[in-house]
């Protein structure tokens, strides 16, 4: 894991086309802004894990092996 320090309004660039900017720091919470191409999905980890669980349940229920979030 790469660990970086950033201040408010500072950014990091990922893969030349994704920018993550620190928008606000308030107590123990940090607000981030993420600019990414439309074809890049961005989720909070708990949402991503819920989507993956639903897809796995669908796979088990329907016997399919190639489901994507767009299915």
PDB file of N, CA, C and O in Angstrom:
ATOM      1  N   UNK A   1       0.839  -1.175   0.000  1.00  0.00           N
ATOM      2  CA  UNK A   1       0.000   0.000   0.000  1.00  0.00           C
ATOM      3  C   UNK A   1       0.887   1.241   0.000  1.00  0.00           C
ATOM      4  O   UNK A   1       1.816   1.353   0.800  1.00  0.00           O
ATOM      5  N   UNK A   2       0.600   2.141  -0.876  1.00  0.00           N
ATOM      6  CA  UNK A   2       1.283   3.428  -0.923  1.00  0.00           C
ATOM      7  C   UNK A   2       0.550   4.384   0.012  1.00  0.00           C
ATOM      8  O   UNK A   2      -0.671   4.512  -0.076  1.00  0.00           O
ATOM      9  N   UNK A   3       1.264   5.049   0.895  1.00  0.00           N
ATOM     10  CA  UNK A   3       0.666   6.007   1.830  1.00  0.00           C
ATOM     11  C   UNK A   3       1.223   7.386   1.521  1.00  0.00           C
ATOM     12  O   UNK A   3       2.438   7.585   1.502  1.00  0.00           O
ATOM     13  N   UNK A   4       0.331   8.336   1.279  1.00  0.00           N
ATOM     14  CA  UNK A   4       0.724   9.702   0.941  1.00  0.00           C
ATOM     15  C   UNK A   4       0.081  10.685   1.907  1.00  0.00           C
ATOM     16  O   UNK A   4      -1.017  10.445   2.409  1.00  0.00           O
ATOM     17  N   UNK A   5       0.756  11.776   2.159  1.00  0.00           N
ATOM     18  CA  UNK A   5       0.179  12.869   2.943  1.00  0.00           C
ATOM     19  C   UNK A   5      -0.245  13.967   1.982  1.00  0.00           C
ATOM     20  O   UNK A   5       0.511  14.327   1.079  1.00  0.00           O
ATOM     21  N   UNK A   6      -1.433  14.497   2.163  1.00  0.00           N
ATOM     22  CA  UNK A   6      -1.942  15.584   1.336  1.00  0.00           C
ATOM     23  C   UNK A   6      -2.643  16.582   2.245  1.00  0.00           C
ATOM     24  O   UNK A   6      -3.196  16.207   3.279  1.00  0.00           O
ATOM     25  N   UNK A   7      -2.620  17.832   1.864  1.00  0.00           N
ATOM     26  CA  UNK A   7      -3.341  18.877   2.565  1.00  0.00           C
ATOM     27  C   UNK A   7      -4.577  19.244   1.764  1.00  0.00           C
ATOM     28  O   UNK A   7      -4.749  18.804   0.627  1.00  0.00           O
ATOM     29  N   UNK A   8      -5.441  20.058   2.372  1.00  0.00           N
ATOM     30  CA  UNK A   8      -6.637  20.514   1.685  1.00  0.00           C
ATOM     31  C   UNK A   8      -6.259  21.121   0.337  1.00  0.00           C
ATOM     32  O   UNK A   8      -5.295  21.880   0.228  1.00  0.00           O
ATOM     33  N   UNK A   9      -7.037  20.773  -0.686  1.00  0.00           N
ATOM     34  CA  UNK A   9      -6.870  21.230  -2.071  1.00  0.00           C
ATOM     35  C   UNK A   9      -5.668  20.614  -2.791  1.00  0.00           C
ATOM     36  O   UNK A   9      -5.369  21.005  -3.919  1.00  0.00           O
ATOM     37  N   UNK A  10      -4.980  19.670  -2.169  1.00  0.00           N
ATOM     38  CA  UNK A  10      -3.910  18.958  -2.858  1.00  0.00           C
ATOM     39  C   UNK A  10      -4.470  17.666  -3.449  1.00  0.00           C
ATOM     40  O   UNK A  10      -5.468  17.131  -2.966  1.00  0.00           O
ATOM     41  N   UNK A  11      -3.819  17.176  -4.497  1.00  0.00           N
ATOM     42  CA  UNK A  11      -4.332  16.038  -5.254  1.00  0.00           C
ATOM     43  C   UNK A  11      -3.282  14.969  -5.448  1.00  0.00           C
ATOM     44  O   UNK A  11      -2.091  15.184  -5.224  1.00  0.00           O
ATOM     45  N   UNK A  12      -3.758  13.808  -5.872  1.00  0.00           N
ATOM     46  CA  UNK A  12      -2.899  12.759  -6.399  1.00  0.00           C
ATOM     47  C   UNK A  12      -3.484  12.349  -7.750  1.00  0.00           C
ATOM     48  O   UNK A  12      -4.687  12.472  -7.977  1.00  0.00           O
ATOM     49  N   UNK A  13      -2.633  11.867  -8.631  1.00  0.00           N
ATOM     50  CA  UNK A  13      -3.045  11.408  -9.952  1.00  0.00           C
ATOM     51  C   UNK A  13      -2.806   9.906 -10.024  1.00  0.00           C
ATOM     52  O   UNK A  13      -1.746   9.413  -9.639  1.00  0.00           O
ATOM     53  N   UNK A  14      -3.808   9.186 -10.525  1.00  0.00           N
ATOM     54  CA  UNK A  14      -3.704   7.737 -10.686  1.00  0.00           C
ATOM     55  C   UNK A  14      -3.848   7.417 -12.169  1.00  0.00           C
ATOM     56  O   UNK A  14      -4.829   7.800 -12.807  1.00  0.00           O
ATOM     57  N   UNK A  15      -2.874   6.721 -12.699  1.00  0.00           N
ATOM     58  CA  UNK A  15      -2.940   6.216 -14.075  1.00  0.00           C
ATOM     59  C   UNK A  15      -3.208   7.304 -15.117  1.00  0.00           C
ATOM     60  O   UNK A  15      -3.885   7.036 -16.110  1.00  0.00           O
ATOM     61  N   UNK A  16      -2.708   8.495 -14.925  1.00  0.00           N
ATOM     62  CA  UNK A  16      -2.826   9.611 -15.862  1.00  0.00           C
ATOM     63  C   UNK A  16      -4.247  10.138 -16.075  1.00  0.00           C
ATOM     64  O   UNK A  16      -4.403  11.185 -16.703  1.00  0.00           O
ATOM     65  N   UNK A  17      -5.280   9.468 -15.585  1.00  0.00           N
ATOM     66  CA  UNK A  17      -6.636   9.916 -15.894  1.00  0.00           C
ATOM     67  C   UNK A  17      -7.589   9.943 -14.700  1.00  0.00           C
ATOM     68  O   UNK A  17      -8.784  10.179 -14.876  1.00  0.00           O
ATOM     69  N   UNK A  18      -7.088   9.708 -13.504  1.00  0.00           N
ATOM     70  CA  UNK A  18      -7.923   9.774 -12.305  1.00  0.00           C
ATOM     71  C   UNK A  18      -7.247  10.733 -11.326  1.00  0.00           C
ATOM     72  O   UNK A  18      -6.075  10.572 -10.986  1.00  0.00           O
ATOM     73  N   UNK A  19      -8.007  11.733 -10.880  1.00  0.00           N
ATOM     74  CA  UNK A  19      -7.488  12.704  -9.927  1.00  0.00           C
ATOM     75  C   UNK A  19      -8.292  12.612  -8.642  1.00  0.00           C
ATOM     76  O   UNK A  19      -9.522  12.670  -8.662  1.00  0.00           O
ATOM     77  N   UNK A  20      -7.590  12.466  -7.524  1.00  0.00           N
ATOM     78  CA  UNK A  20      -8.222  12.441  -6.211  1.00  0.00           C
ATOM     79  C   UNK A  20      -7.735  13.690  -5.473  1.00  0.00           C
ATOM     80  O   UNK A  20      -6.534  13.885  -5.286  1.00  0.00           O
ATOM     81  N   UNK A  21      -8.691  14.538  -5.055  1.00  0.00           N
ATOM     82  CA  UNK A  21      -8.362  15.804  -4.406  1.00  0.00           C
ATOM     83  C   UNK A  21      -8.954  15.837  -3.008  1.00  0.00           C
ATOM     84  O   UNK A  21     -10.103  15.442  -2.807  1.00  0.00           O
ATOM     85  N   UNK A  22      -8.178  16.304  -2.044  1.00  0.00           N
ATOM     86  CA  UNK A  22      -8.685  16.506  -0.689  1.00  0.00           C
ATOM     87  C   UNK A  22      -9.519  17.788  -0.717  1.00  0.00           C
ATOM     88  O   UNK A  22      -8.988  18.870  -0.970  1.00  0.00           O
ATOM     89  N   UNK A  23     -10.801  17.669  -0.463  1.00  0.00           N
ATOM     90  CA  UNK A  23     -11.725  18.792  -0.518  1.00  0.00           C
ATOM     91  C   UNK A  23     -11.848  19.469   0.841  1.00  0.00           C
ATOM     92  O   UNK A  23     -11.862  20.696   0.940  1.00  0.00           O
ATOM     93  N   UNK A  24     -11.937  18.644   1.892  1.00  0.00           N
ATOM     94  CA  UNK A  24     -12.164  19.195   3.220  1.00  0.00           C
ATOM     95  C   UNK A  24     -11.652  18.222   4.266  1.00  0.00           C
ATOM     96  O   UNK A  24     -11.730  17.006   4.092  1.00  0.00           O
ATOM     97  N   UNK A  25     -11.132  18.764   5.344  1.00  0.00           N
ATOM     98  CA  UNK A  25     -10.715  17.953   6.492  1.00  0.00           C
ATOM     99  C   UNK A  25     -11.448  18.520   7.699  1.00  0.00           C
ATOM    100  O   UNK A  25     -11.280  19.689   8.048  1.00  0.00           O
ATOM    101  N   UNK A  26     -12.262  17.681   8.333  1.00  0.00           N
ATOM    102  CA  UNK A  26     -13.045  18.133   9.480  1.00  0.00           C
ATOM    103  C   UNK A  26     -12.979  17.051  10.558  1.00  0.00           C
ATOM    104  O   UNK A  26     -13.638  16.017  10.455  1.00  0.00           O
ATOM    105  N   UNK A  27     -12.176  17.304  11.590  1.00  0.00           N
ATOM    106  CA  UNK A  27     -12.007  16.310  12.646  1.00  0.00           C
ATOM    107  C   UNK A  27     -11.359  15.071  12.089  1.00  0.00           C
ATOM    108  O   UNK A  27     -10.274  15.134  11.511  1.00  0.00           O
ATOM    109  N   UNK A  28     -12.032  13.919  12.264  1.00  0.00           N
ATOM    110  CA  UNK A  28     -11.477  12.652  11.769  1.00  0.00           C
ATOM    111  C   UNK A  28     -12.042  12.260  10.405  1.00  0.00           C
ATOM    112  O   UNK A  28     -11.869  11.120   9.975  1.00  0.00           O
ATOM    113  N   UNK A  29     -12.720  13.193   9.715  1.00  0.00           N
ATOM    114  CA  UNK A  29     -13.283  12.910   8.399  1.00  0.00           C
ATOM    115  C   UNK A  29     -12.580  13.723   7.328  1.00  0.00           C
ATOM    116  O   UNK A  29     -12.249  14.894   7.520  1.00  0.00           O
ATOM    117  N   UNK A  30     -12.364  13.081   6.213  1.00  0.00           N
ATOM    118  CA  UNK A  30     -11.749  13.729   5.058  1.00  0.00           C
ATOM    119  C   UNK A  30     -12.715  13.593   3.889  1.00  0.00           C
ATOM    120  O   UNK A  30     -13.174  12.490   3.592  1.00  0.00           O
ATOM    121  N   UNK A  31     -13.025  14.688   3.230  1.00  0.00           N
ATOM    122  CA  UNK A  31     -13.867  14.643   2.027  1.00  0.00           C
ATOM    123  C   UNK A  31     -12.946  14.659   0.825  1.00  0.00           C
ATOM    124  O   UNK A  31     -12.054  15.500   0.717  1.00  0.00           O
ATOM    125  N   UNK A  32     -13.174  13.716  -0.078  1.00  0.00           N
ATOM    126  CA  UNK A  32     -12.358  13.585  -1.277  1.00  0.00           C
ATOM    127  C   UNK A  32     -13.211  13.848  -2.504  1.00  0.00           C
ATOM    128  O   UNK A  32     -14.381  13.469  -2.555  1.00  0.00           O
ATOM    129  N   UNK A  33     -12.617  14.498  -3.487  1.00  0.00           N
ATOM    130  CA  UNK A  33     -13.235  14.638  -4.793  1.00  0.00           C
ATOM    131  C   UNK A  33     -12.493  13.739  -5.762  1.00  0.00           C
ATOM    132  O   UNK A  33     -11.262  13.699  -5.762  1.00  0.00           O
ATOM    133  N   UNK A  34     -13.240  13.014  -6.592  1.00  0.00           N
ATOM    134  CA  UNK A  34     -12.624  12.076  -7.523  1.00  0.00           C
ATOM    135  C   UNK A  34     -13.076  12.418  -8.935  1.00  0.00           C
ATOM    136  O   UNK A  34     -14.270  12.422  -9.232  1.00  0.00           O
ATOM    137  N   UNK A  35     -12.116  12.701  -9.795  1.00  0.00           N
ATOM    138  CA  UNK A  35     -12.393  12.921 -11.216  1.00  0.00           C
ATOM    139  C   UNK A  35     -11.859  11.714 -11.966  1.00  0.00           C
ATOM    140  O   UNK A  35     -10.676  11.386 -11.887  1.00  0.00           O
ATOM    141  N   UNK A  36     -12.758  11.058 -12.698  1.00  0.00           N
ATOM    142  CA  UNK A  36     -12.380   9.854 -13.441  1.00  0.00           C
ATOM    143  C   UNK A  36     -13.206   9.785 -14.719  1.00  0.00           C
ATOM    144  O   UNK A  36     -14.288  10.368 -14.790  1.00  0.00           O
ATOM    145  N   UNK A  37     -12.709   9.084 -15.721  1.00  0.00           N
ATOM    146  CA  UNK A  37     -13.498   8.896 -16.941  1.00  0.00           C
ATOM    147  C   UNK A  37     -14.825   8.198 -16.628  1.00  0.00           C
ATOM    148  O   UNK A  37     -14.935   7.458 -15.651  1.00  0.00           O
ATOM    149  N   UNK A  38     -15.807   8.441 -17.459  1.00  0.00           N
ATOM    150  CA  UNK A  38     -17.148   7.862 -17.244  1.00  0.00           C
ATOM    151  C   UNK A  38     -17.123   6.335 -17.184  1.00  0.00           C
ATOM    152  O   UNK A  38     -17.963   5.736 -16.513  1.00  0.00           O
ATOM    153  N   UNK A  39     -16.181   5.701 -17.870  1.00  0.00           N
ATOM    154  CA  UNK A  39     -16.151   4.237 -17.892  1.00  0.00           C
ATOM    155  C   UNK A  39     -15.458   3.637 -16.660  1.00  0.00           C
ATOM    156  O   UNK A  39     -15.341   2.416 -16.556  1.00  0.00           O
ATOM    157  N   UNK A  40     -15.002   4.472 -15.737  1.00  0.00           N
ATOM    158  CA  UNK A  40     -14.367   3.994 -14.508  1.00  0.00           C
ATOM    159  C   UNK A  40     -15.384   4.072 -13.385  1.00  0.00           C
ATOM    160  O   UNK A  40     -15.880   5.155 -13.073  1.00  0.00           O
ATOM    161  N   UNK A  41     -15.702   2.944 -12.776  1.00  0.00           N
ATOM    162  CA  UNK A  41     -16.634   2.953 -11.654  1.00  0.00           C
ATOM    163  C   UNK A  41     -15.884   3.282 -10.372  1.00  0.00           C
ATOM    164  O   UNK A  41     -14.762   2.828 -10.147  1.00  0.00           O
ATOM    165  N   UNK A  42     -16.535   4.083  -9.541  1.00  0.00           N
ATOM    166  CA  UNK A  42     -15.960   4.480  -8.258  1.00  0.00           C
ATOM    167  C   UNK A  42     -17.023   4.249  -7.196  1.00  0.00           C
ATOM    168  O   UNK A  42     -18.121   4.800  -7.283  1.00  0.00           O
ATOM    169  N   UNK A  43     -16.706   3.442  -6.198  1.00  0.00           N
ATOM    170  CA  UNK A  43     -17.637   3.140  -5.107  1.00  0.00           C
ATOM    171  C   UNK A  43     -16.911   3.237  -3.776  1.00  0.00           C
ATOM    172  O   UNK A  43     -15.701   3.026  -3.702  1.00  0.00           O
ATOM    173  N   UNK A  44     -17.662   3.559  -2.720  1.00  0.00           N
ATOM    174  CA  UNK A  44     -17.125   3.363  -1.375  1.00  0.00           C
ATOM    175  C   UNK A  44     -16.956   1.864  -1.188  1.00  0.00           C
ATOM    176  O   UNK A  44     -17.689   1.075  -1.785  1.00  0.00           O
ATOM    177  N   UNK A  45     -15.997   1.469  -0.363  1.00  0.00           N
ATOM    178  CA  UNK A  45     -15.690   0.041  -0.199  1.00  0.00           C
ATOM    179  C   UNK A  45     -16.920  -0.767   0.224  1.00  0.00           C
ATOM    180  O   UNK A  45     -17.148  -1.857  -0.300  1.00  0.00           O
ATOM    181  N   UNK A  46     -17.716  -0.246   1.166  1.00  0.00           N
ATOM    182  CA  UNK A  46     -18.873  -1.015   1.635  1.00  0.00           C
ATOM    183  C   UNK A  46     -19.919  -1.196   0.533  1.00  0.00           C
ATOM    184  O   UNK A  46     -20.600  -2.221   0.492  1.00  0.00           O
ATOM    185  N   UNK A  47     -20.051  -0.223  -0.348  1.00  0.00           N
ATOM    186  CA  UNK A  47     -20.969  -0.357  -1.483  1.00  0.00           C
ATOM    187  C   UNK A  47     -20.421  -1.384  -2.468  1.00  0.00           C
ATOM    188  O   UNK A  47     -21.168  -2.234  -2.952  1.00  0.00           O
ATOM    189  N   UNK A  48     -19.141  -1.315  -2.768  1.00  0.00           N
ATOM    190  CA  UNK A  48     -18.504  -2.284  -3.662  1.00  0.00           C
ATOM    191  C   UNK A  48     -18.693  -3.709  -3.143  1.00  0.00           C
ATOM    192  O   UNK A  48     -19.040  -4.610  -3.906  1.00  0.00           O
ATOM    193  N   UNK A  49     -18.464  -3.908  -1.846  1.00  0.00           N
ATOM    194  CA  UNK A  49     -18.611  -5.244  -1.259  1.00  0.00           C
ATOM    195  C   UNK A  49     -20.054  -5.722  -1.321  1.00  0.00           C
ATOM    196  O   UNK A  49     -20.296  -6.909  -1.541  1.00  0.00           O
ATOM    197  N   UNK A  50     -21.019  -4.824  -1.133  1.00  0.00           N
ATOM    198  CA  UNK A  50     -22.434  -5.202  -1.245  1.00  0.00           C
ATOM    199  C   UNK A  50     -22.765  -5.620  -2.671  1.00  0.00           C
ATOM    200  O   UNK A  50     -23.480  -6.601  -2.877  1.00  0.00           O
ATOM    201  N   UNK A  51     -22.255  -4.890  -3.657  1.00  0.00           N
ATOM    202  CA  UNK A  51     -22.475  -5.242  -5.066  1.00  0.00           C
ATOM    203  C   UNK A  51     -21.880  -6.611  -5.357  1.00  0.00           C
ATOM    204  O   UNK A  51     -22.523  -7.445  -5.994  1.00  0.00           O
ATOM    205  N   UNK A  52     -20.654  -6.848  -4.893  1.00  0.00           N
ATOM    206  CA  UNK A  52     -20.006  -8.139  -5.119  1.00  0.00           C
ATOM    207  C   UNK A  52     -20.794  -9.277  -4.475  1.00  0.00           C
ATOM    208  O   UNK A  52     -20.924 -10.348  -5.067  1.00  0.00           O
ATOM    209  N   UNK A  53     -21.319  -9.058  -3.274  1.00  0.00           N
ATOM    210  CA  UNK A  53     -22.120 -10.084  -2.592  1.00  0.00           C
ATOM    211  C   UNK A  53     -23.379 -10.396  -3.389  1.00  0.00           C
ATOM    212  O   UNK A  53     -23.755 -11.559  -3.536  1.00  0.00           O
ATOM    213  N   UNK A  54     -24.033  -9.350  -3.907  1.00  0.00           N
ATOM    214  CA  UNK A  54     -25.234  -9.562  -4.717  1.00  0.00           C
ATOM    215  C   UNK A  54     -24.903 -10.333  -5.989  1.00  0.00           C
ATOM    216  O   UNK A  54     -25.650 -11.227  -6.386  1.00  0.00           O
ATOM    217  N   UNK A  55     -23.799  -9.995  -6.624  1.00  0.00           N
ATOM    218  CA  UNK A  55     -23.409 -10.705  -7.840  1.00  0.00           C
ATOM    219  C   UNK A  55     -23.096 -12.170  -7.553  1.00  0.00           C
ATOM    220  O   UNK A  55     -23.455 -13.046  -8.340  1.00  0.00           O
ATOM    221  N   UNK A  56     -22.431 -12.440  -6.435  1.00  0.00           N
ATOM    222  CA  UNK A  56     -22.131 -13.825  -6.064  1.00  0.00           C
ATOM    223  C   UNK A  56     -23.413 -14.594  -5.771  1.00  0.00           C
ATOM    224  O   UNK A  56     -23.532 -15.765  -6.130  1.00  0.00           O
ATOM    225  N   UNK A  57     -24.370 -13.941  -5.120  1.00  0.00           N
ATOM    226  CA  UNK A  57     -25.649 -14.591  -4.830  1.00  0.00           C
ATOM    227  C   UNK A  57     -26.390 -14.911  -6.124  1.00  0.00           C
ATOM    228  O   UNK A  57     -26.966 -15.989  -6.263  1.00  0.00           O
ATOM    229  N   UNK A  58     -26.375 -13.969  -7.072  1.00  0.00           N
ATOM    230  CA  UNK A  58     -27.010 -14.208  -8.374  1.00  0.00           C
ATOM    231  C   UNK A  58     -26.351 -15.374  -9.094  1.00  0.00           C
ATOM    232  O   UNK A  58     -27.026 -16.209  -9.695  1.00  0.00           O
ATOM    233  N   UNK A  59     -25.026 -15.421  -9.027  1.00  0.00           N
ATOM    234  CA  UNK A  59     -24.288 -16.497  -9.680  1.00  0.00           C
ATOM    235  C   UNK A  59     -24.696 -17.838  -9.091  1.00  0.00           C
ATOM    236  O   UNK A  59     -24.924 -18.802  -9.822  1.00  0.00           O
ATOM    237  N   UNK A  60     -24.788 -17.898  -7.775  1.00  0.00           N
ATOM    238  CA  UNK A  60     -25.201 -19.154  -7.123  1.00  0.00           C
ATOM    239  C   UNK A  60     -26.641 -19.507  -7.490  1.00  0.00           C
ATOM    240  O   UNK A  60     -26.940 -20.667  -7.774  1.00  0.00           O
ATOM    241  N   UNK A  61     -27.532 -18.519  -7.486  1.00  0.00           N
ATOM    242  CA  UNK A  61     -28.953 -18.767  -7.742  1.00  0.00           C
ATOM    243  C   UNK A  61     -29.242 -19.131  -9.192  1.00  0.00           C
ATOM    244  O   UNK A  61     -30.149 -19.916  -9.470  1.00  0.00           O
ATOM    245  N   UNK A  62     -28.473 -18.562 -10.114  1.00  0.00           N
ATOM    246  CA  UNK A  62     -28.768 -18.755 -11.536  1.00  0.00           C
ATOM    247  C   UNK A  62     -27.746 -19.626 -12.256  1.00  0.00           C
ATOM    248  O   UNK A  62     -27.918 -19.929 -13.437  1.00  0.00           O
ATOM    249  N   UNK A  63     -26.702 -20.025 -11.572  1.00  0.00           N
ATOM    250  CA  UNK A  63     -25.705 -20.888 -12.179  1.00  0.00           C
ATOM    251  C   UNK A  63     -24.853 -20.213 -13.222  1.00  0.00           C
ATOM    252  O   UNK A  63     -24.118 -20.887 -13.944  1.00  0.00           O
ATOM    253  N   UNK A  64     -24.929 -18.903 -13.324  1.00  0.00           N
ATOM    254  CA  UNK A  64     -24.136 -18.174 -14.304  1.00  0.00           C
ATOM    255  C   UNK A  64     -22.745 -17.925 -13.747  1.00  0.00           C
ATOM    256  O   UNK A  64     -22.567 -17.806 -12.535  1.00  0.00           O
ATOM    257  N   UNK A  65     -21.761 -17.847 -14.630  1.00  0.00           N
ATOM    258  CA  UNK A  65     -20.391 -17.599 -14.170  1.00  0.00           C
ATOM    259  C   UNK A  65     -19.850 -16.272 -14.658  1.00  0.00           C
ATOM    260  O   UNK A  65     -18.734 -15.900 -14.293  1.00  0.00           O
ATOM    261  N   UNK A  66     -20.610 -15.534 -15.483  1.00  0.00           N
ATOM    262  CA  UNK A  66     -20.058 -14.301 -16.054  1.00  0.00           C
ATOM    263  C   UNK A  66     -20.992 -13.121 -15.850  1.00  0.00           C
ATOM    264  O   UNK A  66     -21.449 -12.530 -16.828  1.00  0.00           O
ATOM    265  N   UNK A  67     -21.285 -12.766 -14.625  1.00  0.00           N
ATOM    266  CA  UNK A  67     -22.108 -11.606 -14.349  1.00  0.00           C
ATOM    267  C   UNK A  67     -21.253 -10.393 -14.068  1.00  0.00           C
ATOM    268  O   UNK A  67     -20.189 -10.490 -13.456  1.00  0.00           O
ATOM    269  N   UNK A  68     -21.729  -9.257 -14.519  1.00  0.00           N
ATOM    270  CA  UNK A  68     -21.053  -7.998 -14.229  1.00  0.00           C
ATOM    271  C   UNK A  68     -22.069  -7.070 -13.578  1.00  0.00           C
ATOM    272  O   UNK A  68     -23.264  -7.364 -13.631  1.00  0.00           O
ATOM    273  N   UNK A  69     -21.648  -5.947 -12.956  1.00  0.00           N
ATOM    274  CA  UNK A  69     -22.606  -5.041 -12.346  1.00  0.00           C
ATOM    275  C   UNK A  69     -23.609  -4.486 -13.337  1.00  0.00           C
ATOM    276  O   UNK A  69     -24.691  -4.062 -12.931  1.00  0.00           O
ATOM    277  N   UNK A  70     -23.287  -4.472 -14.633  1.00  0.00           N
ATOM    278  CA  UNK A  70     -24.196  -3.950 -15.640  1.00  0.00           C
ATOM    279  C   UNK A  70     -25.209  -4.979 -16.114  1.00  0.00           C
ATOM    280  O   UNK A  70     -26.105  -4.655 -16.894  1.00  0.00           O
ATOM    281  N   UNK A  71     -25.074  -6.224 -15.646  1.00  0.00           N
ATOM    282  CA  UNK A  71     -25.985  -7.280 -16.102  1.00  0.00           C
ATOM    283  C   UNK A  71     -27.370  -7.109 -15.542  1.00  0.00           C
ATOM    284  O   UNK A  71     -28.256  -7.915 -15.829  1.00  0.00           O
TER     285      UNK A  71
END
